[in-house]
Amino acid sequence: MIFFAELVTPNVSISAILPELVVALAGIAAMVYDSFVPDQRRVTAGISLAGLVAATIILGTMWSADVPASAFGGMIAHDNLRLGFSFVFLLVTALTILISTVWIENENVPAGEFHALLMFATFGMMLMASGNDLVVMFLGLETLSIATYVMAGFRKTDLKSNEASMKYFILGSFASAFLLYGMALIYGATGTTNITEIASKIADPNFPALLLIGAAMKIIGFGFKAATVPFHVWTPDVYEGAPSPVTGFMAAGPKAAAFASFLRVFVIGFPLVAGAQAAGYLHDTWLTALSVIAILTMTVGNAAAILQNNIKRMLAYSSIAHAGYAMVGFLGAGAASNAADRDAAIASVAFYMLAYAITNLGAFGIVTLLGQKNDRRAEFEDYNGIGFRSPALAFTLSLFMLSLLGIPLTAGFMGKVLVFRPALEAGNTLLTIVVVAAVLNTAVSAYYYLRLIVVMFFRERTTEWAQPRIPAGMTAALVIAVIGVLYFGIFSSGIIERFSRSMPASRVVSKR
């Protein structure tokens, strides 16, 4: 009787994870339908898109609804970090489904399996963003990872695709091991895996050194998913070998999910990077280490991208550089002197990932369209003179390149302005140096982005060119991407205000 008297009813709220449940159920529905009717490609795509739309609507209602700040015993957080990044994930998946229509048709791959894997990967990303417990984050990471391992090798007869999948799996397993071991060390140091409880337990500056080792291992794991230097070595080969729609998805979705978890753990939860008055010198130490990682990530990514002749590899190294730019916003949040500045910096990272996702997926959509079967046309010379053969596609791709570069009136420009500003306003000399390095790297990146534009409009084509057929799904994806690039480049204040309103510090993490 005493035992039963001590039992506490768990804080289970299905409404708190309803968007994630809808996405998972849509993936299951697509998989089951494909098992019975395997040839109905459009149906599984429709099921998946319907699930994404439903999840987006639910997220929209949850933004202002009276939903508990946490659920499932504090393991799930309900805050704007989770809502903002989840919106990015849903948009990334929807665009991936639309741009993959050409690839599915050209290569005759099992559409139902692909759509189901996409939905399960999205479920994993959303779980990473909503997890307020290291165990939940790890479960989300593994769900995402397993799905992307399979999608990277989805072209079973292509040796490059097989190689990409195997490399991603092996190196991803090492990264998962670092995350798991780091989590175990943190649990050993604090006695809990809940981020809120960890933050309260380590407010005392005399926390065990075991915690620092665990935190370093977490940085390695998150750095792998975000493709930051020196944990980026898998990126070029995997991005080149994977099918173009999958590459676009991996460059946008998992990277955003890694930053969402990174922010929650190290900016909101741990006083090792942000708000580390209790840790004293550790704050400066960790800020310095992450600043070095940010500078190296930007520099190595841009320097390597200049040398590439394959467009997919160029975009792969470009994604590494963009991870470095996002790190600048992360550092701005870490150096913030108050909660409002920190929340604004977190919102800037979310917006940057949104802008990058739209632009990058639009670019990969055109690469998919022009690449034909097995991505045969992926070299720079394959794009010679297409500006006069397919002017609409060439101008659209040019717009995406300019946005990735950060030209004004594009989403990329506003994204960089927003992530650079918190670092400058922090008044930290080191972060000022990081911003200067970021600006210089942006200037360097102009070479390879403008190189593609020059190739399309100022090089003569010597081989035959057949105007590609653009399916309705691809057309919709490109139109959405173009509108997004221009709209977020001009009218960004609304989404930024939404992302920064009622950020996690005031709703989830207890005061220290």
N, C-alpha and C positions, 0 to 999 in steps of 0.2 A: 504494500500500500504506500509505503514511504517512497519507493521507487517511482510509482506512477504520479505521486504528488509532485515530484521534482521535474517531471516532464514538462517541457515548454513547447507550445505550438509554434512551429516554424513560421517565419514571415514569408509565406508563399503567395505571390501575386502574379497570376498568369498575365494580367494586363500589362505588367511591367516588361515582359519579354514577348508581347504579342507580335511586334514586327518580326522578330527573329523566328518565331514559330510559323508565321505565315510564309516566310521565305523557305524554311525547311520543308513545310508541307507542300509547297509548290514544286520543290525539287523532287520530293517523293512521288507526287502526282505525275510529273513529267516522266520519271523513270518507269512507273507502273504502266502508264499509257503506252510508252515505247515498247514495253515487253509484249503487249498484245497487238499493237498496230505500229510496227517499226518504220513504215514508209511515210508516215504522216509528219513530215518535218515541221511544217508550219504550225501544226497543232501543239507540239511540245514547246515551240518558241512562244506561241500564244499563251500557253499555260504559265510559262516562266515569266513573261512580261506582265500578265495579269497579277501574278503573285507580287512582283516588284511594285506595280502601281498600288495594290492594296496595302503593302507595307509602307509605301511612301505616304499614303493618306493617313494611316494610323500614326506614323511619326509626326505628321503635321498637327494632328489633334493632340498628341502627347506633349507638344511643345508648350502649349498653354493650359493643358489639363492639370487637374489636381491629382498627380500621380506620386506615390511615395518616393522619397529621395533614394531609397534603397529597398531591395527585396531579397528574398531567399537568404535571410540571416546576414544581410550586408554584402553578399557576394555579387549582386547586380546593382550597378549605379544608374540612376536616372538623372542626367544632367545634360547640359548643352554640348559638352565634349562628345558624349555618346550620340546625341541626336544629330549634331552637325556632321560628324564623320560617317554616321550611318547613312545620311543622305548622300554623301559622296560615294559610298559603296554601292548603293542602289542605282545611282546614275551610271557608274562605271559598268556595272553588270548589264544594265539595259542597253547601253551603247555597244557593248561587246556582242550581245545577242544580235543586234541589228547589223553590225558590220561583218559578222560571221556568216551571213546568208550566202555571200558569194563563195566563200571558202568551202562551206558545207556542200554547195552545189557542184563546185569544180572538182572536189576530191572525193565526193560521195562517202563522207564519214557518217557514222551513226549519230544523227542529230540529237536524239533523245538522251543518249548517254552524255553528250557534251553539255546540253542544257542542264541536265541534272547535276553534273559536276560543278558547273558555274554557280548554281543555286546553293549547293553545299559549301562551296568556297566563300560565297557571300555570307552565308550563315556564320561561318568561322570568323570572318572579318568583323561582323557585327558583334559577335561574342567577345572578341578582343577589345573592342571599343567600350562595351558596356561592362566588362568584368571589373569589379572592385576587389577581386581576389586573384592572387597569382595562379591558383589552380584553374580558375575559370579562363584566365588569359591563355594558359598553356593548352587547355582543351580547344579553345578557339583557334589557336595557332596550328595545332596538329590537324584539325579539321580542314583548315585552309591549305596547309602544306600537302596533305595527302591528295586532295583534289587537284592542286596545281602540278604535282609530280606527274599525275596521270595525263592531264591536259597537255603538258609539255611534250610528252611522247605520243600524242594522239595519232600522228601519222606513223602507223606501225611499220610500213614498208620503207620509210625514209631513215637512213642511217644517222643523219644529222639530228633528226628529231629524237631517235633512240638515245643518242649520245647526250643530248640536252637533258632528257628526262633522268638518265642515270647520274649525270654530274650533279644535277639539282637535288636528287634524292640523297646522294652520298654526303655532299657538303651541307645540305639541309639537316641531315641527321646529326652531324657534328654540332650545328647551331642549336638544335633542339636539346642536345645533351648538355651544352653549356647553360641553356636556360633552365633545364631541370635541376642540374647540380647547383646553380646559383640560387634557385628557389629553395632547395634543401638546406643550403647554408644560411639563407635568410631566416628560414623557419627555426633552424638550430639556434640562431642568435636572438630571436624575438619570441619564439614559441607560438607564432601565428603566421598565416599566409594572407590574411585580410589586410589590404593596403591602409585602410583607416586605422586599424589597430596597430599596425607596424609604425605608422607615423606617430601615434601617441606613445608607443613604447620606446622609441629611439629619440624622443625629445631631449632626454638626458644625454649630455655630451659624452658620457662615459660608456657608450655602447661598445660591444665587443668588436674586435678587428675582423671577426668572421663575417660580419655584416658587409664590410667593405669588399671582401673577396667575392661574396655573393652578388653584390651590386655590379662589380666589374664584369662578372660572367653574364649578368642580365644585359649589360651594354653590348657585349659581344653578340649575344643572340639577337637582340633587336637590330644591331648594326648589320647583321647578315640579311635580315628581311628587308631593311631599308636600303641595302646596297651601299653602305658607307665604307670608305677606305679605312683600314686595309681588309675589310670583310666583303669585298666586291668581286673577287676574282671569278666567281661563277657567272656573273652577269652577262658578259659579251657572248660567250659560247651558248649559254642557255637561251638568250634572247634571239640569237641568230638561228639556232636549230629549231626552236619551237614554232608552230604555225603563227602567222602574223597576228590574227585576232587574239591568240593566247598571249603572245608577247606584249601586245598593247594592254591587255588585262593585267598581266603581272607587273608591268611597269607603273601602273596607276593604283590598282586596288590593294595588293599586299603591301606596297610601300606606304600607302596612307594608313593601313591598319597597324603597321609597325610603329609609325609616328604617334598614332592614337594611344597605343599601349605605352610607348616611351614617355609621352607626356603625362599620362596618369601615374605611372610608377615614379618617375624621377622629378617631375615638376610639382605634382599635386601631393603625392604620398611621401616620398623620401626627402628628408631635409639634407640631402647630400649635394644637390644642385641648386635648388631654389629655396629661399627662406631658411637658409642654413645658419642662422645666428647661433643656434645651439652647437653646431658642428665647428664653428670658427674657421680655422684655416682650411678645413676640408672643402668648404664652399669654393674658395679660390682655386684649390687644387683640382677639383673636378671640373670647374668651369674652364680652367686652362686646358685640361686634357681634351675636353669636348670641343674647345675652340680649335685646337690643333687638328682634330679629326675633321671638323667642318672645312678648314682651309685645304687640307689634303684631299678631301672628297671633291671639292670644287675644281681644284687644280688638276688632279690626276684625270678626272672625268673629261674635262675640256681638252687637255693635252692629248689624250688618247683618241678622242673623237676627231680631232684634226687629221689624224693619220689614216682614217678609215675610208675605204672605197665602197664598202657595203653599207647600204642605208640602214638596215636593221642593226648592224653593229654600231653605226654612228649614233642612232637613237638610243642604243643600249648605254653607251658611254655618256650620252647626253643625260639619261635618267640618273646616272651616278652623280653628275654635276648638280642636277636639280635636287637630289637628296641633300647635297651640301648647302644649297640655298635655303632649303627648309630647316636645316640645322641652325641657321642664323636666327630664325624666329624662335626656335627651341631655346637657344642661348639667351635671347632677349627675355623670354619667360623666366629663365633661371636666374637672371640678374635683376629682375624687377624688384623694386623696393616696397611695393604694396600690392594688394590683391587685385585692384582695378587694372594696373599695368600688366600684371601677370595674365589676367583673363583676356585682355586685349591682344597680348602676344600669342596666347593659345588660339584665339579666334583667327589671327593672321595665318598661323600654320594651317588650320583647317581650310581657310579660303585658298591658300596657295595650292594645297593638294587638290582642291576642286578645280581651280583654273588649269593646273597641270594635267589633271585627268582628262578634262574635256579636250584640251589641245592635243595631247599625246594620242588619245584614242582616235581623234579625227585624222591625224597624220597616219596612224597605222591602218585606218580604214582605207585610205587611198593607196597605201603600200600593198594592202591585201588585194585591192581591186586591180592594180596594175601588175602585181606579181605573178598572176596566173597560177597554174598548178605547181605545187612544191616550191613556190616563191622563186621561180626561175628568173624573174626580172627584179632583182634587188640591188644591183650595182648602180653606181652613179651614172655610168655611161648608158645604161638602159633608159635613163630619163632625158637623154639628149634631144632637144628640140620639141618636146611634147607640149610646150607652151603654145605652139601654133597648130598642133594636131588635136589637142584636147585642152583648149584654153580654160574652160570652166574648172576642170580638175587641177590644172597647173596653178591657177590663181587661188584656188581653195587651199592647196598644199602650201603655197607661198604664204598665205595668211597664217597658217598653223606654224610655219617656221618663224615668222616674225613674232608671233605670240610667245613661242619658246625662247626666242632671243630677248624679248621684253621691250618691244617697241610700243610707245604710247598709244592709247586707245584700244589696246588689246588686254585680255584677261591676264596674260603673262606679266605685263608691265605693272598692273595694279597689285598682282600677287607679290612681286619682288619689292615694290615700294612698302607694302604692308609688313613683310617679314624683316626688312632691313630697318624700318623705323624704330621698333622696340629696342633693338640692339644699340642704336645710336642714342636713343633717349635714356638708356640706362646710365650714361655718364661713365662708363667703364672703358679705360684706354684699350684694353685687350679686345673688347668687342668692337670698338671703333676700327681697330686693325682688321678684324674679321670682315667687317662691312666693306672696307676699302679693298680687301682681297676679293670679295664677292663682286664688287663693281668691275674690277680689273678682269676677273674671269668672265663676266658677262660680255665685256668688250672682246675678249679672245674668242668666245663662242660665236661671235658674228661671222667669223671666217667660214666655219663649216655649215652654218645655217644659210648664209647668203650664197655659199658655193652651190648648194642644191638649186637655188633660184636662178643663178647664172647658168647652170647646166640646162635647165628647162627652157630658158628664154634666149640664151645667147650662144648655144652650141647647135651645130647643124646635125641633123639626124641622117645617118647613112644606112640604116636598116629599115625594113618595112614596119609600119605601125598600124595596128588594127584598133579602132575605137572600141573600148570595152563597153559591154552592156552593164548598165547600172540598175540593179534590182531596186524595188521599192524600199526594202529594209535599209539598204546602203544609202539610198537617197535621204531617207528620214534621219539616219545617223549623222550624215554630213551636214544636213540643214540644222539639226540640233546643235552640233558642234560649232558651226559658224555663228549661229545666233548666240550661243553661250560665250564664245570668245569675244564678240563685240559687245554684248550686253554687260557682262561682268567687267569688261574693260572700261565701260562708260558709267554704268549704274551699279557700282559695287557696294555702295554705302548700306543699302537695305540688307543684303545678305550678311555683311560684316556685323551690323547691329544685331541681327538675329543670332549669329554665332557667338557673340560676346555677351549676350544678355543672360544673367543668372548663371554664371559659370560655376564649375564644381566646388570651388573653395567654400562657398557659402552654403552649400546644400548637402555635401557628402562628407568632406573631410572635417573632422573635429578640430577645434582650435587647440593649438599647442601653446 
